[in-house]
Amino acid sequence: MRFYFTLCLVIATLICNAQSKNYWQQKADYKMEVIVDANKYQYKGKQTLRYSNNSNDTLTKVFFHLFNNAFQPGSEMDIRLQNVVDPDGRMVTKSKTADGKEIKESRIARLKPDEIGFLKVNNFKQDGKIAATKELGTILEVTLAKPILPGKKTTFTLDFEGQVPVQIRRSGRNNKEGVEFSMTQWYPKICEFDFEGWNTSPYLAREFHGVWGNYDVKITIDKNYILGGTGYLKNNNEIGFGYEDEGKKVKKQSGTSTLTWHFVAPNVHDFAWAADKEYIHDKLVRPDGVTLHFLYKNNPKIFDVWKQAQPLTSKIMDYYNANIGSYPYKQYSVIQGGDGGMEYAMCTLVLGEGKLDGFVGLIAHELGHSWFQHVLATNESKHGWMDEGFTSFIEDLVMNELSASKLENPFTGSYKGYINLVNSGKELPLSTHADRFDENRSYSISSYSKGELFLTQLIYLIGKENTMKTLKRFYTEFKFKHPTPNDIKRTAERVSGAQLDWYLTDWTQTTNTIDYGIKSFENNKITLERIGRMPMPMDILVEYTDGSKASFYIPLKMMHFQKENQNPAVKRTVLKEWSWAEPSYTFEIPNQLAVKKITIDPSGLLADVKPENNVFTTSK
């Protein structure tokens, strides 16, 4: 116990001081005891929350998330669902009028009282004194009994009761694959307070932001249920669950109708779990000591896919460990229980039926979030592109690595999606809050595809070696923190020596586009033009009629950087810098050979929105 306490103290000290002398973050340690009435899909619990105010602010209020309240007719999530032009298909029912017109209706609006979700808080106390609470939809506002001074700690105690909604999005009961309990966003969770203040966004089915801390959770439920989720099971011997015996189910204990499952999770910012009476449990113990748990329905139709996916999941973790950094926990669970796939601390809930390739791709993405969200805890609501985009990047790399036929550029789908969004006229800046996008499609392409292209274009800007070094250093320096867009930019600058503020600004805070073209080729002089607002350095490949090739590199003046030749097999000439103010650039190539073709960016990593003018073919 003394070693564990000392280790936690050292980790906490490093977290508070590693980034800079001025960096701070709050800490929230939870203890919860929950009793589940499985027949009514309701639960009651007690929470003790030890909260550390590491900021320089005196706090007179705190705020909690009550996510379950979103699943009620008339909630903000319901209203948004009824008004967005392209509602999530999982959250609506579809029908047709007599004339064939499709009608989409909110599933939330149709929930009955015993189907809705709710989360109610009672008896809220601060250090034993009653604190006033005010419920505002999915946010609980608490006026403190006494202010929390900078550097001080306080203890909150509260009772809560909830009802598990029919599964509509992420959390819920009895999903379409028959999983009984998917318990995500299920408890009163304190909102994040950081250098920007309180993060109190209502829950509209988007992303999350949480406070780092330790969780100690006891869940009492009918003994026929099998549980999996965040943290380490501490009382395996007591409840007789098959975490030690692969493939086994709960061993029934005589004289009891319920079992209490005791989980602890150190240094996480969320806690999720799932339960079903028919779960089969497999485990795979990796050479590094990390145990992978797989919980899925007792359905013979899915056995082969789940069995085949298990060693592949381990290979994916190997790749992420090698290319980002070591997974810091000793367990990870893949659990059938989602309405697609969603990441949580030390686990993911996924749909469990489907073909192997798609299933493994889903696991690769959700597992990637363990690095890009559950260790690097960015503010997903404000910077969803860092979480989803970076995860998509590493997912595409590992899936390409596992593929029998490898692609030279595995990111082409994201480029296509981004260019289509630009051409649709519906793009918004990446700095747009996740809830403020006009359409779900625009949010998805922006966060996943354009966010991924932030990293693929770093390869174009500073080279692949520097980009992968950037990811490793970013993970090492900012794990268990809340990094911001500026942090990844500064990390890339420190690794490469390039100046990249212009890139972060244009790519994430504007809708400026990259559009370069070959304006002319006359008398061995190539003239390029910048048509879009966003500047970039230029890689030019010239192919001659005799089959030989030559490359030319035009540095961007404001970048103050010269990239290493990414294709040493082709001789490269470094030309004079191109400044943003100059709309065109002309350079001369040797005239000894006849030119066949000229190409801007042969790598395909430049997100040029009109690539058709990037190639010039002569008539020779």
Backbone torsions as a table, in degrees:
resi	resn	phi	psi	omega
1	MET	NA	-37.8	-178.9
2	ARG	-65.0	-41.0	179.3
3	PHE	-63.6	-43.4	-179.2
4	TYR	-62.2	-42.6	-179.9
5	PHE	-64.2	-43.8	-179.5
6	THR	-63.8	-41.5	179.2
7	LEU	-61.6	-44.1	179.3
8	CYS	-62.2	-38.9	-179.6
9	LEU	-65.0	-41.3	178.8
10	VAL	-64.7	-44.5	179.5
11	ILE	-61.2	-44.2	-179.7
12	ALA	-62.1	-40.1	178.8
13	THR	-64.2	-43.2	179.4
14	LEU	-63.9	-40.9	-179.4
15	ILE	-60.3	-40.9	-175.3
16	CYS	-76.7	-22.8	-170.5
17	ASN	-120.9	-11.8	-171.7
18	ALA	-67.2	-36.8	-174.2
19	GLN	-75.1	-51.0	177.0
20	SER	-166.6	167.5	-179.1
21	LYS	-66.1	-24.0	-177.5
22	ASN	-95.1	-5.2	-176.1
23	TYR	-76.0	140.3	175.0
24	TRP	-147.6	160.2	171.2
25	GLN	-153.6	150.7	-178.9
26	GLN	-74.5	167.4	178.8
27	LYS	-138.7	138.4	-178.3
28	ALA	-137.2	112.8	178.1
29	ASP	-103.4	122.3	-174.9
30	TYR	-105.0	139.8	162.5
31	LYS	-125.8	126.1	-178.7
32	MET	-135.8	139.6	172.0
33	GLU	-123.6	122.3	-171.4
34	VAL	-126.8	135.5	174.5
35	ILE	-115.1	125.2	-176.0
36	VAL	-104.8	127.1	170.6
37	ASP	-95.4	94.7	-173.0
38	ALA	-66.9	-26.7	179.5
39	ASN	-69.6	-36.3	-178.9
40	LYS	-98.1	-5.3	-175.8
41	TYR	57.2	41.8	177.9
42	GLN	-127.1	162.5	-179.4
43	TYR	-151.5	152.6	175.2
44	LYS	-127.3	145.6	-177.5
45	GLY	-150.8	164.8	172.6
46	LYS	-121.9	139.0	-178.5
47	GLN	-128.0	133.1	169.7
48	THR	-117.9	122.2	-174.8
49	LEU	-122.9	115.8	175.5
50	ARG	-92.8	113.7	-170.9
51	TYR	-113.8	128.6	-180.0
52	SER	-108.6	122.6	176.7
53	ASN	-93.2	94.5	-179.2
54	ASN	-92.0	5.8	-179.4
55	SER	-84.3	177.6	174.6
56	ASN	-93.9	5.6	-177.8
57	ASP	-97.5	148.1	168.1
58	THR	-90.4	122.1	-175.3
59	LEU	-96.8	123.9	176.4
60	THR	-105.1	-14.5	176.3
61	LYS	-135.2	155.2	167.7
62	VAL	-133.4	164.0	-176.7
63	PHE	-133.9	145.0	178.8
64	PHE	-124.6	148.5	171.4
65	HIS	-85.0	136.4	172.6
66	LEU	-123.4	69.8	-169.1
67	PHE	-56.8	-38.2	-175.4
68	ASN	-57.8	-26.2	-177.4
69	ASN	-67.4	-11.3	177.4
70	ALA	-68.1	-23.9	-174.0
71	PHE	-94.9	58.6	177.8
72	GLN	-138.6	141.1	176.2
73	PRO	-54.5	133.4	179.5
74	GLY	88.4	-1.9	177.6
75	SER	-69.4	167.1	177.9
76	GLU	-61.9	-36.5	177.7
77	MET	-63.8	-41.5	179.0
78	ASP	-63.3	-46.7	-178.9
79	ILE	-63.7	-42.5	177.8
80	ARG	-61.6	-42.3	-179.9
81	LEU	-61.0	-34.8	-178.7
82	GLN	-78.6	-15.9	-173.9
83	ASN	-112.9	-20.4	178.9
84	VAL	-70.3	144.1	-173.1
85	VAL	-72.5	-25.1	-179.8
86	ASP	-129.1	74.1	-177.7
87	PRO	-62.1	151.1	176.5
88	ASP	-58.5	124.1	-176.0
89	GLY	-60.5	-24.2	178.9
90	ARG	-74.6	-16.8	-172.0
91	MET	-106.4	5.6	-178.5
92	VAL	-131.6	158.7	169.1
93	THR	-106.4	146.4	-176.8
94	LYS	-115.6	138.5	175.7
95	SER	-147.3	173.0	-179.4
96	LYS	-128.1	145.6	175.9
97	THR	-78.7	176.8	-179.0
98	ALA	-61.7	-30.6	-179.3
99	ASP	-91.3	10.3	174.4
100	GLY	90.1	3.4	179.8
101	LYS	-75.8	134.1	-178.6
102	GLU	-79.6	135.0	176.9
103	ILE	-117.8	132.3	176.9
104	LYS	-114.1	125.6	-178.4
105	GLU	-120.6	140.2	179.6
106	SER	-62.7	128.6	175.4
107	ARG	-70.3	-30.3	178.9
108	ILE	-63.4	-41.2	-177.6
109	ALA	-61.8	-21.2	-175.7
110	ARG	-98.9	2.0	-177.6
111	LEU	-68.9	138.8	176.2
112	LYS	-88.3	164.6	-177.1
113	PRO	-53.6	-34.6	-179.7
114	ASP	-88.4	5.7	178.9
115	GLU	-113.4	-15.4	-177.2
116	ILE	-72.0	168.9	169.5
117	GLY	-104.2	146.5	170.8
118	PHE	-151.4	158.1	175.9
119	LEU	-145.0	116.0	-176.2
120	LYS	-117.4	140.2	-179.4
121	VAL	-115.3	133.7	178.5
122	ASN	-133.3	161.6	171.5
123	ASN	54.6	46.6	-178.6
124	PHE	-78.8	124.5	179.3
125	LYS	-130.4	148.2	173.8
126	GLN	-117.1	114.8	-177.0
127	ASP	50.3	40.6	176.1
128	GLY	87.0	-4.3	-179.0
129	LYS	-108.2	138.9	-178.8
130	ILE	-61.4	134.4	174.6
131	ALA	-117.1	141.7	-177.7
132	ALA	-77.1	136.0	-179.7
133	THR	-122.6	151.8	178.3
134	LYS	-140.5	119.1	-178.8
135	GLU	-88.0	123.2	179.0
136	LEU	-124.5	78.6	-178.5
137	GLY	66.3	-114.8	-178.3
138	THR	-94.5	11.5	178.2
139	ILE	-125.3	134.1	173.5
140	LEU	-106.1	122.2	177.9
141	GLU	-97.8	126.9	-177.1
142	VAL	-119.3	120.7	172.2
143	THR	-90.1	117.8	-169.5
144	LEU	-70.9	150.8	175.4
145	ALA	-69.0	-30.0	175.1
146	LYS	-150.9	147.3	-179.4
147	PRO	-63.9	150.4	174.2
148	ILE	-99.5	111.4	-177.6
149	LEU	-74.6	158.2	176.9
150	PRO	-55.3	134.1	177.8
151	GLY	79.8	3.6	-177.8
152	LYS	-104.1	163.4	178.8
153	LYS	-118.8	156.3	175.6
154	THR	-146.3	162.6	-179.9
155	THR	-121.2	125.1	175.4
156	PHE	-102.7	137.5	171.2
157	THR	-126.4	143.2	-178.5
158	LEU	-159.0	155.8	171.3
159	ASP	-105.2	146.4	177.0
160	PHE	-143.5	152.8	174.7
161	GLU	-138.7	142.5	-176.6
162	GLY	-140.6	162.4	172.2
163	GLN	-124.9	133.3	-178.6
164	VAL	-81.5	122.0	-178.0
165	PRO	-74.4	157.4	165.3
166	VAL	-54.8	132.7	-171.2
167	GLN	-65.9	121.9	177.3
168	ILE	-119.7	-43.8	179.1
169	ARG	-149.1	114.8	176.1
170	ARG	64.6	-80.0	-176.4
171	SER	-82.1	148.5	174.3
172	GLY	149.9	-173.3	-176.4
173	ARG	-121.0	152.8	171.1
174	ASN	51.4	60.6	179.4
175	ASN	-70.2	179.9	-172.0
176	LYS	-67.0	-14.9	175.9
177	GLU	-98.5	6.2	172.7
178	GLY	88.4	7.6	178.1
179	VAL	-73.4	130.8	-169.9
180	GLU	-77.2	-43.8	-176.1
181	PHE	-131.3	118.1	169.7
182	SER	-115.2	96.6	-168.1
183	MET	-100.0	85.0	177.7
184	THR	-124.2	145.2	-174.2
185	GLN	50.8	51.7	-167.0
186	TRP	-110.1	-12.4	-173.1
187	TYR	-122.8	161.4	174.6
188	PRO	-64.9	117.4	-173.6
189	LYS	-119.9	123.5	-177.2
190	ILE	-65.3	139.1	-179.5
191	CYS	-72.2	156.6	177.5
192	GLU	-76.3	132.7	170.2
193	PHE	-116.9	119.2	-178.0
194	ASP	-135.3	-162.3	-175.0
195	PHE	-63.4	-16.7	177.2
196	GLU	-94.0	-3.1	-178.1
197	GLY	103.0	-158.5	-178.8
198	TRP	-76.1	137.8	175.3
199	ASN	-105.1	96.0	-171.3
200	THR	-119.6	36.9	179.5
201	SER	-62.5	134.3	174.2
202	PRO	-65.3	156.8	-178.0
203	TYR	-84.4	114.2	179.3
204	LEU	-120.5	25.0	178.5
205	ALA	82.0	16.6	177.9
206	ARG	-98.5	-133.2	-168.3
207	GLU	-106.2	-172.6	-167.7
208	PHE	-136.2	166.5	175.7
209	HIS	-149.4	127.3	-172.4
210	GLY	-134.6	166.5	-177.8
211	VAL	-97.0	133.4	177.8
212	TRP	-66.5	142.9	176.7
213	GLY	179.2	-177.1	178.3
214	ASN	-106.3	141.6	-179.2
215	TYR	-117.4	135.5	173.1
216	ASP	-129.1	107.4	-169.3
217	VAL	-127.9	128.0	175.1
218	LYS	-115.3	125.1	-177.0
219	ILE	-120.0	117.5	178.3
220	THR	-103.1	125.2	-174.1
221	ILE	-150.4	162.1	175.9
222	ASP	-45.6	134.8	-171.6
223	LYS	-67.1	-12.4	179.2
224	ASN	-77.7	-9.9	-178.1
225	TYR	-86.6	147.6	173.9
226	ILE	-112.5	131.9	-175.5
227	LEU	-114.6	152.4	170.8
228	GLY	-152.9	157.9	178.6
229	GLY	163.0	-145.5	-178.2
230	THR	-70.1	143.9	169.0
231	GLY	89.9	-174.9	-178.4
232	TYR	-108.1	132.6	177.2
233	LEU	-75.6	121.5	-173.7
234	LYS	-94.0	-18.9	-174.0
235	ASN	-122.9	45.5	-179.2
236	ASN	-57.2	-43.1	-178.1
237	ASN	-65.4	-34.6	-177.9
238	GLU	-68.4	-42.2	-176.3
239	ILE	-94.6	-13.3	175.6
240	GLY	72.9	29.9	-179.8
241	PHE	-82.3	151.7	-173.7
242	GLY	-79.1	35.1	174.0
243	TYR	-67.1	-20.2	178.4
244	GLU	-99.9	-13.8	-178.4
245	ASP	-123.1	104.7	-173.1
246	GLU	-57.3	133.4	174.2
247	GLY	81.4	-3.0	-177.8
248	LYS	-85.2	156.8	175.7
249	LYS	-102.8	-177.0	179.0
250	VAL	-61.0	136.8	173.7
251	LYS	-89.7	117.8	-175.1
252	LYS	-64.2	133.3	175.3
253	GLN	-102.4	131.7	179.5
254	SER	-74.7	146.7	175.8
255	GLY	85.0	-1.0	178.3
256	THR	-130.8	146.3	177.0
257	SER	-107.4	-13.0	-179.7
258	THR	-130.6	162.8	172.9
259	LEU	-130.5	148.0	175.9
260	THR	-108.7	120.8	179.5
261	TRP	-97.8	125.5	-174.9
262	HIS	-113.3	111.6	179.5
263	PHE	-113.1	142.8	169.2
264	VAL	-126.8	142.0	-179.0
265	ALA	-137.4	111.3	-179.4
266	PRO	-85.8	135.7	170.4
267	ASN	55.3	61.0	174.5
268	VAL	-129.9	170.2	177.9
269	HIS	-123.2	23.2	175.6
270	ASP	-167.6	164.8	176.9
271	PHE	-145.2	124.5	-179.6
272	ALA	-133.4	154.7	176.1
273	TRP	-153.8	164.3	177.2
274	ALA	-140.6	155.3	-177.8
275	ALA	-146.8	142.0	175.9
276	ASP	-158.0	150.3	-179.8
277	LYS	-78.9	-15.4	-175.6
278	GLU	-110.8	12.9	179.7
279	TYR	-62.5	135.6	165.1
280	ILE	-99.6	141.1	-177.9
281	HIS	-119.6	121.8	171.9
282	ASP	-116.5	156.2	175.3
283	LYS	-140.4	153.1	177.2
284	LEU	-133.3	116.7	179.5
285	VAL	-92.8	118.0	-176.7
286	ARG	-81.7	159.5	178.3
287	PRO	-59.1	-26.6	-179.7
288	ASP	-84.4	4.3	177.4
289	GLY	92.0	-6.3	177.1
290	VAL	-78.5	131.1	178.2
291	THR	-101.1	126.3	174.7
292	LEU	-96.6	124.8	178.0
293	HIS	-107.0	140.9	178.7
294	PHE	-128.3	118.4	179.3
295	LEU	-120.8	122.7	-175.2
296	TYR	-149.5	160.5	-175.4
297	LYS	-65.3	149.7	177.8
298	ASN	-77.7	71.0	-176.8
299	ASN	-125.7	106.6	-176.1
300	PRO	-54.9	-24.1	-178.7
301	LYS	-66.3	-21.9	-176.4
302	ILE	-109.5	-1.6	-175.2
303	PHE	-58.1	-48.9	-175.2
304	ASP	-60.4	-44.0	-179.3
305	VAL	-64.1	-44.6	-179.2
306	TRP	-66.1	-37.7	179.0
307	LYS	-68.1	-44.2	-179.4
308	GLN	-66.9	-29.8	-177.2
309	ALA	-72.8	-21.2	-172.3
310	GLN	-66.3	-51.7	177.0
311	PRO	-65.7	-28.9	177.7
312	LEU	-69.3	-35.1	175.9
313	THR	-61.2	-40.3	178.2
314	SER	-65.2	-39.6	177.3
315	LYS	-64.1	-38.0	177.7
316	ILE	-63.3	-43.1	178.1
317	MET	-63.2	-38.5	175.5
318	ASP	-56.5	-45.6	-177.6
319	TYR	-64.3	-43.5	-179.6
320	TYR	-66.9	-40.6	177.1
321	ASN	-59.1	-41.3	-176.5
322	ALA	-74.5	-33.5	-171.8
323	ASN	-103.3	-13.3	176.5
324	ILE	-120.1	-56.6	-178.6
325	GLY	160.5	166.8	-172.8
326	SER	-68.9	136.2	172.5
327	TYR	-62.8	127.2	-167.8
328	PRO	-88.3	-6.8	-177.8
329	TYR	-106.3	174.0	-176.9
330	LYS	-106.7	6.8	174.4
331	GLN	-151.3	153.4	171.4
332	TYR	-147.5	136.4	-176.0
333	SER	-119.3	132.8	170.7
334	VAL	-104.9	117.1	-169.7
335	ILE	-125.3	128.0	172.5
336	GLN	-69.5	121.6	-178.2
337	GLY	171.2	0.3	-176.3
338	GLY	-96.4	-174.0	173.7
339	ASP	-115.3	34.1	-175.4
340	GLY	154.4	-101.1	173.2
341	GLY	-160.6	137.5	178.8
342	MET	-149.9	136.5	-177.1
343	GLU	-87.6	144.2	172.7
344	TYR	-142.4	174.0	-177.3
345	ALA	-62.7	120.8	175.8
346	MET	65.0	13.8	180.0
347	CYS	-163.9	167.3	169.2
348	THR	-138.2	148.0	171.6
349	LEU	-108.0	127.0	-174.4
350	VAL	-134.9	158.1	166.2
351	LEU	-69.0	141.8	-170.6
352	GLY	-108.5	0.7	-178.1
353	GLU	-111.5	132.1	-179.3
354	GLY	154.8	179.9	-178.9
355	LYS	-81.2	158.8	-171.7
356	LEU	-60.4	-47.5	-175.9
357	ASP	-59.0	-47.9	179.8
358	GLY	-66.1	-37.1	-179.5
359	PHE	-66.6	-43.3	179.1
360	VAL	-67.4	-37.5	175.9
361	GLY	-62.1	-38.6	177.6
362	LEU	-64.0	-45.7	178.4
363	ILE	-62.5	-41.4	-180.0
364	ALA	-58.9	-41.2	-179.7
365	HIS	-68.4	-50.8	-175.8
366	GLU	-66.8	-37.3	176.6
367	LEU	-64.5	-36.0	177.7
368	GLY	-59.3	-29.5	178.1
369	HIS	-65.9	-19.5	177.5
370	SER	-63.9	-27.7	174.1
371	TRP	-88.6	-53.2	-176.6
372	PHE	-96.0	67.5	167.3
373	GLN	159.2	-45.6	-176.0
374	HIS	-96.2	2.4	165.0
375	VAL	-125.4	-44.4	170.5
376	LEU	-96.5	94.3	-167.6
377	ALA	-92.0	75.9	176.5
378	THR	-70.1	161.7	175.3
379	ASN	-78.2	98.6	-174.6
380	GLU	-63.5	-32.9	-178.2
381	SER	-65.9	-37.0	-178.3
382	LYS	-95.7	-28.9	-175.4
383	HIS	-133.2	50.8	-178.9
384	GLY	-57.7	-26.3	-179.4
385	TRP	-64.9	-29.3	178.7
386	MET	-69.9	-39.4	-179.9
387	ASP	-75.3	-59.8	-175.9
388	GLU	-70.8	-40.8	-178.0
389	GLY	-67.2	-45.1	-179.0
390	PHE	-68.3	-36.3	176.8
391	THR	-65.8	-40.5	177.8
392	SER	-63.1	-36.4	178.9
393	PHE	-61.7	-51.4	-177.0
394	ILE	-71.5	-30.6	175.6
395	GLU	-62.3	-47.5	-179.5
396	ASP	-63.2	-36.4	178.3
397	LEU	-65.4	-46.2	-176.3
398	VAL	-72.4	-36.2	178.3
399	MET	-67.2	-33.9	175.1
400	ASN	-68.0	-37.7	178.5
401	GLU	-64.9	-36.6	-179.2
402	LEU	-80.2	-15.5	-175.9
403	SER	-74.5	145.6	177.1
404	ALA	-70.2	-33.3	178.3
405	SER	-114.3	101.2	-174.3
406	LYS	-81.1	142.4	178.8
407	LEU	-95.9	144.5	176.1
408	GLU	-67.8	-35.9	177.1
409	ASN	-128.7	97.3	-177.5
410	PRO	-80.6	6.8	-174.3
411	PHE	-105.8	11.1	-172.0
412	THR	-60.5	-33.0	179.5
413	GLY	-61.9	-39.0	179.7
414	SER	-69.8	-37.2	176.5
415	TYR	-62.6	-44.4	-179.6
416	LYS	-62.2	-44.9	-179.9
417	GLY	-62.5	-42.7	180.0
418	TYR	-64.2	-45.8	-178.8
419	ILE	-63.6	-38.7	177.0
420	ASN	-63.2	-38.9	178.3
421	LEU	-64.4	-44.2	178.4
422	VAL	-58.9	-46.9	-177.6
423	ASN	-68.8	-18.8	178.1
424	SER	-75.9	-17.4	-177.1
425	GLY	77.5	10.8	-175.8
426	LYS	-109.5	12.5	-179.6
427	GLU	-73.3	141.5	170.7
428	LEU	-121.5	157.8	179.8
429	PRO	-60.0	150.7	176.8
430	LEU	-62.2	-21.2	178.9
431	SER	-75.4	-3.1	176.9
432	THR	-65.8	134.2	176.7
433	HIS	-58.5	142.0	-175.2
434	ALA	-55.1	-31.8	-178.3
435	ASP	-83.3	-6.4	-172.0
436	ARG	-101.0	-0.1	177.7
437	PHE	-68.0	140.5	-178.3
438	ASP	-65.6	-33.8	-176.9
439	GLU	-133.1	149.0	175.2
440	ASN	-61.5	-37.9	-178.8
441	ARG	-61.9	-42.2	179.9
442	SER	-63.8	-41.1	177.5
443	TYR	-61.8	-47.2	-175.3
444	SER	-63.6	-48.5	-179.0
445	ILE	-65.2	-40.4	179.2
446	SER	-62.3	-51.9	-173.9
447	SER	-71.1	-45.4	-176.3
448	TYR	-81.8	-53.6	-172.3
449	SER	-81.7	-55.0	-180.0
450	LYS	-65.6	-33.5	175.4
451	GLY	-63.8	-39.8	176.8
452	GLU	-64.6	-39.2	-178.1
453	LEU	-66.7	-20.2	173.6
454	PHE	-56.6	-41.5	-179.3
455	LEU	-81.5	-39.4	-179.8
456	THR	-63.6	-34.9	178.0
457	GLN	-76.8	-22.4	169.6
458	LEU	-61.7	-36.9	175.1
459	ILE	-59.7	-43.9	178.3
460	TYR	-63.6	-37.7	-174.7
461	LEU	-79.1	-47.6	-172.1
462	ILE	-120.1	-0.4	179.0
463	GLY	95.6	154.9	-177.0
464	LYS	-65.7	-42.4	-178.4
465	GLU	-60.2	-46.0	179.0
466	ASN	-65.2	-35.9	-179.7
467	THR	-66.9	-44.3	179.3
468	MET	-68.6	-33.5	173.7
469	LYS	-65.1	-36.1	178.0
470	THR	-61.8	-45.1	179.4
471	LEU	-60.6	-43.8	-179.3
472	LYS	-64.3	-44.9	-179.0
473	ARG	-67.7	-39.0	177.9
474	PHE	-58.2	-45.4	179.9
475	TYR	-65.3	-45.5	-177.5
476	THR	-62.3	-41.8	-173.7
477	GLU	-84.7	-22.6	-172.9
478	PHE	-121.3	8.5	177.8
479	LYS	-65.7	144.4	-175.8
480	PHE	62.8	30.5	175.5
481	LYS	-133.2	-170.5	-179.8
482	HIS	-122.8	77.3	-177.7
483	PRO	-68.6	155.1	-179.2
484	THR	-115.1	170.7	177.7
485	PRO	-55.1	-37.1	-179.6
486	ASN	-63.9	-28.1	-178.2
487	ASP	-69.1	-40.4	177.9
488	ILE	-70.3	-35.5	177.6
489	LYS	-63.9	-47.2	-178.5
490	ARG	-66.8	-34.3	176.7
491	THR	-63.3	-44.4	178.3
492	ALA	-63.1	-36.5	178.0
493	GLU	-66.9	-42.2	-179.7
494	ARG	-65.7	-37.5	-179.6
495	VAL	-70.6	-44.3	-170.8
496	SER	-97.1	-29.1	-172.4
497	GLY	88.3	-1.5	179.5
498	ALA	-80.4	155.7	173.3
499	GLN	-97.6	120.6	-168.8
500	LEU	-126.6	12.8	180.0
501	ASP	-61.3	-39.4	177.8
502	TRP	-58.9	-38.2	-177.9
503	TYR	-68.7	-48.1	178.6
504	LEU	-59.4	-42.8	-177.8
505	THR	-64.3	-53.8	-176.1
506	ASP	-65.2	-42.0	-172.5
507	TRP	-76.5	-32.1	-172.9
508	THR	-109.5	-23.6	-174.6
509	GLN	-109.1	-2.2	178.7
510	THR	-135.9	175.5	170.3
511	THR	-110.6	24.9	174.3
512	ASN	-57.7	140.6	-177.2
513	THR	-111.9	158.1	173.7
514	ILE	-95.7	121.2	178.6
515	ASP	-150.8	103.8	175.7
516	TYR	-116.0	153.8	178.8
517	GLY	-145.5	158.4	173.1
518	ILE	-89.7	107.3	-174.2
519	LYS	-75.9	-42.5	-178.9
520	SER	-161.4	160.6	171.2
521	PHE	-140.7	107.5	-178.0
522	GLU	-141.9	135.2	177.3
523	ASN	52.6	43.5	179.6
524	ASN	62.8	18.1	175.6
525	LYS	-109.6	126.2	178.9
526	ILE	-101.0	126.8	175.5
527	THR	-113.3	122.6	177.9
528	LEU	-104.4	153.6	176.0
529	GLU	-132.0	141.8	173.4
530	ARG	-95.7	114.6	-177.2
531	ILE	-98.5	-40.8	177.5
532	GLY	-80.5	168.1	-178.3
533	ARG	-75.9	-27.1	-170.8
534	MET	-86.5	125.2	-179.7
535	PRO	-82.1	154.8	174.4
536	MET	-152.9	155.3	168.2
537	PRO	-69.6	165.6	-175.5
538	MET	-122.6	131.7	168.0
539	ASP	-107.8	122.5	-178.0
540	ILE	-120.8	129.9	175.1
541	LEU	-111.2	127.4	176.4
542	VAL	-111.9	125.8	178.1
543	GLU	-110.9	133.3	-176.9
544	TYR	-101.7	162.7	-176.1
545	THR	-66.8	-20.7	179.5
546	ASP	-86.4	4.8	177.7
547	GLY	95.1	-9.4	179.8
548	SER	-80.1	165.5	-177.0
549	LYS	-138.3	155.9	173.6
550	ALA	-146.1	145.4	178.8
551	SER	-118.4	152.0	-179.2
552	PHE	-132.4	135.8	-177.7
553	TYR	-120.7	125.5	179.0
554	ILE	-111.9	104.9	179.1
555	PRO	-64.8	151.3	173.4
556	LEU	-87.1	126.4	-172.0
557	LYS	-57.6	-45.5	-175.8
558	MET	-72.2	-9.0	-179.6
559	MET	-84.8	-24.7	178.0
560	HIS	52.4	51.2	-172.3
561	PHE	-157.9	147.5	174.8
562	GLN	-126.4	116.4	-177.6
563	LYS	-73.1	143.9	172.6
564	GLU	-64.6	148.9	177.3
565	ASN	-63.5	116.6	-176.8
566	GLN	-82.0	-8.5	178.4
567	ASN	-136.0	78.1	-176.4
568	PRO	-58.1	-17.7	179.8
569	ALA	-68.6	-19.5	178.9
570	VAL	-113.0	124.9	-179.9
571	LYS	-62.4	133.7	-177.5
572	ARG	-116.6	139.7	173.9
573	THR	-111.4	126.5	178.0
574	VAL	-91.7	123.2	-176.4
575	LEU	-99.3	179.7	177.9
576	LYS	-66.1	150.1	-179.4
577	GLU	-62.0	152.4	175.1
578	TRP	-110.9	122.9	179.0
579	SER	-88.9	153.6	-177.0
580	TRP	-63.4	-33.4	-175.2
581	ALA	-67.8	-21.4	-179.1
582	GLU	-86.4	118.5	-177.2
583	PRO	-74.7	-18.0	-179.1
584	SER	-138.9	164.9	-176.0
585	TYR	-149.3	128.7	-179.2
586	THR	-121.4	135.4	174.4
587	PHE	-142.6	158.9	-175.1
588	GLU	-110.6	140.0	176.6
589	ILE	-109.5	157.5	178.9
590	PRO	-56.1	142.3	-174.1
591	ASN	-100.9	13.4	-178.8
592	GLN	-71.1	-29.0	-174.4
593	LEU	-116.5	150.8	178.0
594	ALA	-81.9	133.7	-176.8
595	VAL	-86.5	135.6	177.3
596	LYS	-102.4	-42.2	-172.5
597	LYS	-153.8	143.2	175.6
598	ILE	-125.9	131.7	-176.2
599	THR	-132.1	129.0	168.9
600	ILE	-83.0	127.9	175.8
601	ASP	56.9	73.7	177.3
602	PRO	-66.0	-16.9	-178.9
603	SER	-74.5	-22.2	-176.7
604	GLY	75.9	14.5	-178.0
605	LEU	-92.4	-11.0	178.2
606	LEU	-82.7	125.2	-176.5
607	ALA	-83.5	58.8	178.9
608	ASP	-75.0	123.8	-172.6
609	VAL	-77.1	-11.7	176.4
610	LYS	-133.5	73.1	-175.0
611	PRO	-67.2	-11.0	-177.2
612	GLU	-65.5	-22.9	178.8
613	ASN	-99.7	18.3	179.9
614	ASN	-94.8	-0.6	-178.7
615	VAL	-128.1	134.0	177.0
616	PHE	-125.7	124.0	179.6
617	THR	-115.5	129.0	179.8
618	THR	-81.3	167.8	178.6
619	SER	-88.5	-1.6	-177.3
620	LYS	-73.8	NA	NA
